[in-house]
Amino acid sequence: DKVRLTGVNIKNDIRKLSRDFAGINTEKVIENCVELSSLANTIHSNGGRWSMEKLVNHFFEMRINKDKKVRNSKWHIVPLSEEQRKYAATDAFVSLKLFHHLKKLEAEILAKENINCENM
């Protein structure tokens, strides 16, 4: 099994990391990314623009704090601030929860489609 990276605009995050940390094989890493907004659009059969906040609100009816000030802060400076660590941990946790939830919904939709095809 491959390690999958999940997120919203995850490919852009990888490109940004590769600028700050030499030696990352960007294209190889991107091949293993799962774009959650695309997965959500597949489930909803639309081309909506999703943010992490919108996905969490829509699928879990919860709110997360994605403070723009923290998002745009200086992530290349070590050590990261407490706010940056919380932001990154929340992002990683929520991405994983969303991935599992969306894959479950996708499987349910496929199962229903298979049942409908068999009944024709």
MDTraj code that builds the backbone (N, CA, C; nanometers):
import mdtraj as md
import numpy as np

residues = "ASP LYS VAL ARG LEU THR GLY VAL ASN ILE LYS ASN ASP ILE ARG LYS LEU SER ARG ASP PHE ALA GLY ILE ASN THR GLU LYS VAL ILE GLU ASN CYS VAL GLU LEU SER SER LEU ALA ASN THR ILE HIS SER ASN GLY GLY ARG TRP SER MET GLU LYS LEU VAL ASN HIS PHE PHE GLU MET ARG ILE ASN LYS ASP LYS LYS VAL ARG ASN SER LYS TRP HIS ILE VAL PRO LEU SER GLU GLU GLN ARG LYS TYR ALA ALA THR ASP ALA PHE VAL SER LEU LYS LEU PHE HIS HIS LEU LYS LYS LEU GLU ALA GLU ILE LEU ALA LYS GLU ASN ILE ASN CYS GLU ASN MET".split()
xyz = np.array([
    [0.0829, -0.1194, 0.0000],
    [0.0000, 0.0000, 0.0000],
    [0.0867, 0.1249, 0.0000],
    [0.0355, 0.2267, -0.0656],
    [0.1050, 0.3546, -0.0696],
    [0.0555, 0.4443, 0.0428],
    [0.1419, 0.5337, 0.0842],
    [0.1011, 0.6373, 0.1778],
    [0.0318, 0.7451, 0.0960],
    [-0.0871, 0.7831, 0.1367],
    [-0.1633, 0.8866, 0.0676],
    [-0.1641, 1.0130, 0.1522],
    [-0.1461, 1.1257, 0.0879],
    [-0.1583, 1.2550, 0.1533],
    [-0.2932, 1.3118, 0.1137],
    [-0.3693, 1.3582, 0.2107],
    [-0.5025, 1.4097, 0.1820],
    [-0.5127, 1.5543, 0.2251],
    [-0.5973, 1.6281, 0.1550],
    [-0.6193, 1.7667, 0.1921],
    [-0.6936, 1.8415, 0.0839],
    [-0.7173, 1.9680, 0.1101],
    [-0.7773, 2.0581, 0.0128],
    [-0.6638, 2.1434, -0.0427],
    [-0.6501, 2.1444, -0.1730],
    [-0.5363, 2.2093, -0.2406],
    [-0.4039, 2.1488, -0.1952],
    [-0.4039, 2.0204, -0.1717],
    [-0.2871, 1.9496, -0.1191],
    [-0.1671, 1.9598, -0.2123],
    [-0.1913, 1.9612, -0.3423],
    [-0.0802, 1.9681, -0.4375],
    [-0.0053, 2.1001, -0.4255],
    [-0.0786, 2.2078, -0.4002],
    [-0.0125, 2.3370, -0.3795],
    [0.0702, 2.3367, -0.2516],
    [0.0199, 2.2696, -0.1478],
    [0.0961, 2.2587, -0.0230],
    [0.2286, 2.1867, -0.0474],
    [0.2247, 2.0804, -0.1278],
    [0.3468, 2.0044, -0.1579],
    [0.4447, 2.0914, -0.2352],
    [0.3948, 2.1660, -0.3315],
    [0.4831, 2.2550, -0.4093],
    [0.5480, 2.3603, -0.3198],
    [0.4714, 2.4155, -0.2256],
    [0.5267, 2.5144, -0.1324],
    [0.6338, 2.4510, -0.0441],
    [0.6078, 2.3303, 0.0046],
    [0.7073, 2.2607, 0.0871],
    [0.8350, 2.2337, 0.0093],
    [0.8210, 2.1985, -0.1175],
    [0.9398, 2.1669, -0.1978],
    [1.0262, 2.2900, -0.2208],
    [0.9660, 2.4086, -0.2160],
    [1.0461, 2.5317, -0.2278],
    [1.1291, 2.5554, -0.1018],
    [1.0730, 2.5188, 0.0139],
    [1.1415, 2.5429, 0.1411],
    [1.2362, 2.4301, 0.1813],
    [1.2100, 2.3098, 0.1321],
    [1.2903, 2.1939, 0.1708],
    [1.3414, 2.1234, 0.0461],
    [1.4696, 2.1410, 0.0202],
    [1.5304, 2.0812, -0.0989],
    [1.5267, 1.9290, -0.0895],
    [1.5226, 1.8652, -0.2050],
    [1.5306, 1.7199, -0.2082],
    [1.3974, 1.6489, -0.2150],
    [1.2878, 1.7232, -0.2103],
    [1.1567, 1.6594, -0.2215],
    [1.1292, 1.6329, -0.3691],
    [1.0961, 1.5091, -0.4011],
    [1.0566, 1.4733, -0.5373],
    [0.9088, 1.5112, -0.5515],
    [0.8853, 1.6365, -0.5872],
    [0.7511, 1.6936, -0.5863],
    [0.6508, 1.6111, -0.6653],
    [0.6849, 1.5768, -0.7882],
    [0.5893, 1.5048, -0.8731],
    [0.5566, 1.3663, -0.8168],
    [0.6558, 1.3000, -0.7605],
    [0.6333, 1.1677, -0.7001],
    [0.5389, 1.1791, -0.5801],
    [0.5605, 1.2811, -0.4980],
    [0.4743, 1.3013, -0.3813],
    [0.3322, 1.3363, -0.4263],
    [0.3209, 1.4230, -0.5264],
    [0.1895, 1.4653, -0.5757],
    [0.1095, 1.3473, -0.6296],
    [0.1781, 1.2494, -0.6882],
    [0.1095, 1.1293, -0.7391],
    [0.0335, 1.0564, -0.6282],
    [0.0778, 1.0725, -0.5044],
    [0.0167, 1.0026, -0.3910],
    [-0.0796, 1.0910, -0.3117],
    [-0.1204, 1.2028, -0.3707],
    [-0.2123, 1.2943, -0.3034],
    [-0.3569, 1.2642, -0.3408],
    [-0.4448, 1.2824, -0.2442],
    [-0.5886, 1.2719, -0.2678],
    [-0.6482, 1.4093, -0.2393],
    [-0.7041, 1.4692, -0.3426],
    [-0.7665, 1.6010, -0.3306],
    [-0.9088, 1.5835, -0.2780],
    [-0.9320, 1.6277, -0.1556],
    [-1.0620, 1.6069, -0.0915],
    [-1.1747, 1.6831, -0.1600],
    [-1.1459, 1.8004, -0.2152],
    [-1.2517, 1.8752, -0.2836],
    [-1.2981, 1.8006, -0.4083],
    [-1.2075, 1.7366, -0.4791],
    [-1.2452, 1.6569, -0.5968],
    [-1.3278, 1.5357, -0.5557],
    [-1.2881, 1.4722, -0.4475],
    [-1.3627, 1.3568, -0.3974],
    [-1.5037, 1.3987, -0.3556],
    [-1.5154, 1.5127, -0.2897],
    [-1.6472, 1.5637, -0.2493],
    [-1.7325, 1.5945, -0.3719],
    [-1.6720, 1.6503, -0.4758],
    [-1.7464, 1.6801, -0.5983],
    [-1.7919, 1.5532, -0.6687],
    [-1.7125, 1.4489, -0.6621],
    [-1.7520, 1.3206, -0.7205],
    [-1.8760, 1.2668, -0.6493],
    [-1.8782, 1.2780, -0.5190],
    [-1.9907, 1.2288, -0.4396],
    [-2.1164, 1.3122, -0.4653],
    [-2.0984, 1.4432, -0.4768],
    [-2.2124, 1.5331, -0.4972],
    [-2.2425, 1.5595, -0.6443],
    [-2.1621, 1.5038, -0.7332],
    [-2.1798, 1.5219, -0.8778],
    [-2.1900, 1.6693, -0.9163],
    [-2.1018, 1.7480, -0.8588],
    [-2.0985, 1.8891, -0.8975],
    [-1.9545, 1.9375, -0.9015],
    [-1.9365, 2.0593, -0.9422],
    [-1.8023, 2.1155, -0.9518],
    [-1.7805, 2.2268, -0.8518],
    [-1.8387, 2.2130, -0.7345],
    [-1.8286, 2.3180, -0.6338],
    [-1.6866, 2.3408, -0.5855],
    [-1.6642, 2.4601, -0.5351],
    [-1.5340, 2.4941, -0.4777],
    [-1.5437, 2.4752, -0.3268],
    [-1.4611, 2.3868, -0.2773],
    [-1.4630, 2.3533, -0.1357],
    [-1.3379, 2.4058, -0.0676],
    [-1.3541, 2.4502, 0.0545],
    [-1.2414, 2.4748, 0.1444],
    [-1.2504, 2.3673, 0.2521],
    [-1.1467, 2.3552, 0.3312],
    [-1.1513, 2.2590, 0.4414],
    [-1.2665, 2.2938, 0.5356],
    [-1.2827, 2.4237, 0.5638],
    [-1.3911, 2.4664, 0.6528],
    [-1.5277, 2.4262, 0.5979],
    [-1.5476, 2.4464, 0.4672],
    [-1.6767, 2.4128, 0.4062],
    [-1.7025, 2.2623, 0.4090],
    [-1.6000, 2.1838, 0.3830],
    [-1.6156, 2.0381, 0.3873],
    [-1.6548, 1.9914, 0.5272],
    [-1.5839, 2.0409, 0.6275],
    [-1.6120, 2.0019, 0.7663],
    [-1.7531, 2.0445, 0.8052],
    [-1.7901, 2.1659, 0.7677],
    [-1.9234, 2.2149, 0.8007],
    [-2.0310, 2.1332, 0.7296],
    [-2.0094, 2.1019, 0.6032],
    [-2.1094, 2.0287, 0.5251],
    [-2.1254, 1.8839, 0.5712],
    [-2.0144, 1.8140, 0.5882],
    [-2.0219, 1.6708, 0.6169],
    [-2.0310, 1.6374, 0.7656],
    [-1.9768, 1.7233, 0.8519],
    [-1.9770, 1.6943, 0.9956],
    [-2.0596, 1.7940, 1.0769],
    [-2.1096, 1.8981, 1.0103],
    [-2.1852, 2.0038, 1.0774],
    [-2.1085, 2.0599, 1.1966],
    [-1.9799, 2.0837, 1.1729],
    [-1.8913, 2.1402, 1.2750],
    [-1.8139, 2.2557, 1.2123],
    [-1.7526, 2.3329, 1.2964],
    [-1.6686, 2.4431, 1.2493],
    [-1.5258, 2.4210, 1.2979],
    [-1.4312, 2.4547, 1.2098],
    [-1.2910, 2.4534, 1.2508],
    [-1.2351, 2.5927, 1.2294],
    [-1.1318, 2.6252, 1.3046],
    [-1.0693, 2.7565, 1.2944],
    [-0.9490, 2.7478, 1.2012],
    [-0.9622, 2.8069, 1.0832],
    [-0.8521, 2.8118, 0.9870],
    [-0.8116, 2.9588, 0.9730],
    [-0.7588, 3.0134, 1.0811],
    [-0.7221, 3.1543, 1.0895],
    [-0.6254, 3.1928, 0.9772],
    [-0.6662, 3.2902, 0.8975],
    [-0.5848, 3.3354, 0.7837],
    [-0.4485, 3.3871, 0.8306],
    [-0.4468, 3.4499, 0.9467],
    [-0.3207, 3.5017, 1.0012],
    [-0.2213, 3.3877, 1.0236],
    [-0.2690, 3.2770, 1.0772],
    [-0.1814, 3.1617, 1.1007],
    [-0.1457, 3.0963, 0.9675],
    [-0.2450, 3.0795, 0.8791],
    [-0.2217, 3.0164, 0.7487],
    [-0.1129, 3.0895, 0.6701],
    [-0.1123, 3.2222, 0.6784],
    [-0.0159, 3.3023, 0.6025],
    [0.1090, 3.3390, 0.6819],
    [0.1274, 3.2771, 0.7969],
    [0.2448, 3.3085, 0.8793],
    [0.3711, 3.2436, 0.8222],
    [0.4827, 3.2657, 0.8862],
    [0.6135, 3.2192, 0.8376],
    [0.6398, 3.0760, 0.8840],
    [0.5965, 2.9810, 0.8019],
    [0.6073, 2.8397, 0.8354],
    [0.7491, 2.7869, 0.8220],
    [0.8367, 2.8599, 0.7583],
    [0.9746, 2.8135, 0.7397],
    [1.0616, 2.8430, 0.8618],
    [1.0101, 2.9197, 0.9564],
    [1.0869, 2.9537, 1.0764],
    [1.0607, 2.8486, 1.1843],
    [1.1699, 2.7928, 1.2353],
    [1.1630, 2.6890, 1.3382],
    [1.2093, 2.7490, 1.4695],
    [1.1445, 2.7172, 1.5805],
    [1.0306, 2.6260, 1.5939],
    [0.8999, 2.6953, 1.5539],
    [0.8025, 2.6138, 1.5167],
    [0.6699, 2.6661, 1.4859],
    [0.6044, 2.7162, 1.6140],
    [0.5189, 2.8153, 1.5995],
    [0.4456, 2.8672, 1.7156],
    [0.3395, 2.7656, 1.7585],
    [0.2870, 2.7843, 1.8770],
    [0.1792, 2.6980, 1.9271],
    [0.0592, 2.7025, 1.8321],
    [0.0261, 2.8224, 1.7833],
    [-0.0866, 2.8369, 1.6905],
    [-0.0617, 2.7600, 1.5611],
    [0.0606, 2.7636, 1.5099],
    [0.0942, 2.6903, 1.3874],
    [0.0843, 2.5394, 1.4091],
    [0.1333, 2.4936, 1.5237],
    [0.1261, 2.3499, 1.5524],
    [-0.0193, 2.3032, 1.5631],
    [-0.1030, 2.3824, 1.6299],
    [-0.2451, 2.3479, 1.6409],
    [-0.3114, 2.3486, 1.5031],
    [-0.2788, 2.4472, 1.4225],
    [-0.3343, 2.4584, 1.2871],
    [-0.2975, 2.3347, 1.2051],
    [-0.1700, 2.2974, 1.2086],
    [-0.1225, 2.1819, 1.1313],
    [-0.1844, 2.0521, 1.1821],
    [-0.1931, 2.0372, 1.3134],
    [-0.2514, 1.9153, 1.3704],
    [-0.3998, 1.9045, 1.3358],
    [-0.4714, 2.0144, 1.3457],
    [-0.6135, 2.0154, 1.3100],
    [-0.6309, 1.9806, 1.1631],
    [-0.5495, 2.0407, 1.0781],
    [-0.5560, 2.0165, 0.9341],
    [-0.5329, 1.8687, 0.9028],
    [-0.4318, 1.8107, 0.9640],
    [-0.4001, 1.6694, 0.9390],
    [-0.5116, 1.5778, 0.9897],
    [-0.5589, 1.6030, 1.1099],
    [-0.6641, 1.5197, 1.1694],
    [-0.7930, 1.5269, 1.0883],
    [-0.8354, 1.6488, 1.0566],
    [-0.9603, 1.6687, 0.9831],
    [-0.9494, 1.6108, 0.8421],
    [-0.8341, 1.6250, 0.7792],
    [-0.8141, 1.5686, 0.6450],
    [-0.8335, 1.4174, 0.6463],
    [-0.7775, 1.3523, 0.7444],
    [-0.7908, 1.2068, 0.7546],
    [-0.9360, 1.1661, 0.7812],
    [-1.0023, 1.2363, 0.8737],
    [-1.1427, 1.2058, 0.9036],
    [-1.2301, 1.2265, 0.7797],
    [-1.2076, 1.3351, 0.7076],
    [-1.2848, 1.3618, 0.5863],
    [-1.2592, 1.2555, 0.4803],
    [-1.1330, 1.2173, 0.4631],
    [-1.0992, 1.1155, 0.3642],
    [-1.1767, 0.9868, 0.3909],
    [-1.1736, 0.9386, 0.5143],
    [-1.2439, 0.8145, 0.5481],
    [-1.3956, 0.8295, 0.5293],
    [-1.4484, 0.9426, 0.5690],
    [-1.5924, 0.9664, 0.5549],
    [-1.6326, 0.9713, 0.4070],
    [-1.5566, 1.0441, 0.3266],
    [-1.5885, 1.0566, 0.1841],
    [-1.5741, 0.9233, 0.1114],
    [-1.4720, 0.8461, 0.1464],
    [-1.4555, 0.7142, 0.0837],
    [-1.5714, 0.6214, 0.1209],
    [-1.6204, 0.6318, 0.2437],
    [-1.7358, 0.5524, 0.2865],
    [-1.8592, 0.5919, 0.2055],
    [-1.8816, 0.7222, 0.1903],
    [-1.9954, 0.7693, 0.1109],
    [-1.9831, 0.7245, -0.0343],
    [-1.8625, 0.7315, -0.0872],
    [-1.8383, 0.6888, -0.2250],
    [-1.8718, 0.5400, -0.2420],
    [-1.8296, 0.4582, -0.1470],
    [-1.8578, 0.3142, -0.1525],
    [-2.0082, 0.2877, -0.1448],
    [-2.0788, 0.3628, -0.0605],
    [-2.2242, 0.3468, -0.0493],
    [-2.2935, 0.3817, -0.1807],
    [-2.2490, 0.4876, -0.2458],
    [-2.3066, 0.5284, -0.3745],
    [-2.2814, 0.4217, -0.4798],
    [-2.1597, 0.3705, -0.4847],
    [-2.1274, 0.2660, -0.5821],
    [-2.2091, 0.1396, -0.5578],
    [-2.2286, 0.1051, -0.4312],
    [-2.3089, -0.0134, -0.3986],
    [-2.4533, 0.0053, -0.4449],
    [-2.5100, 0.1243, -0.4237],
    [-2.6471, 0.1522, -0.4685],
    [-2.6567, 0.1457, -0.6205],
    [-2.5560, 0.1998, -0.6886],
    [-2.5561, 0.1967, -0.8351],
    [-2.5502, 0.0533, -0.8860],
    [-2.4718, -0.0303, -0.8202],
    [-2.4629, -0.1713, -0.8598],
    [-2.5962, -0.2427, -0.8395],
    [-2.6631, -0.2134, -0.7296],
    [-2.7941, -0.2742, -0.7031],
    [-2.8943, -0.2296, -0.8089],
    [-2.8931, -0.1011, -0.8427],
    [-2.9850, -0.0495, -0.9443],
    [-2.9595, -0.1132, -1.0802],
    [-2.8342, -0.1347, -1.1152],
    [-2.7999, -0.1973, -1.2433],
    [-2.8461, -0.3426, -1.2469],
    [-2.8339, -0.4113, -1.1349],
    [-2.8748, -0.5516, -1.1282],
    [-3.0261, -0.5668, -1.1388],
    [-3.1005, -0.4648, -1.0970],
    [-3.2469, -0.4710, -1.1005],
    [-3.3049, -0.4298, -1.2354],
    [-3.2226, -0.3961, -1.3296],
    [-3.2729, -0.3541, -1.4616],
    [-3.3019, -0.4723, -1.5492],
])
top = md.Topology()
chain = top.add_chain()
for i, resn in enumerate(residues, 1):
    res = top.add_residue(resn, chain, resSeq=i)
    for name in ("N", "CA", "C"):
        top.add_atom(name, md.element.get_by_symbol(name[0]), res)
traj = md.Trajectory(xyz[None], top)
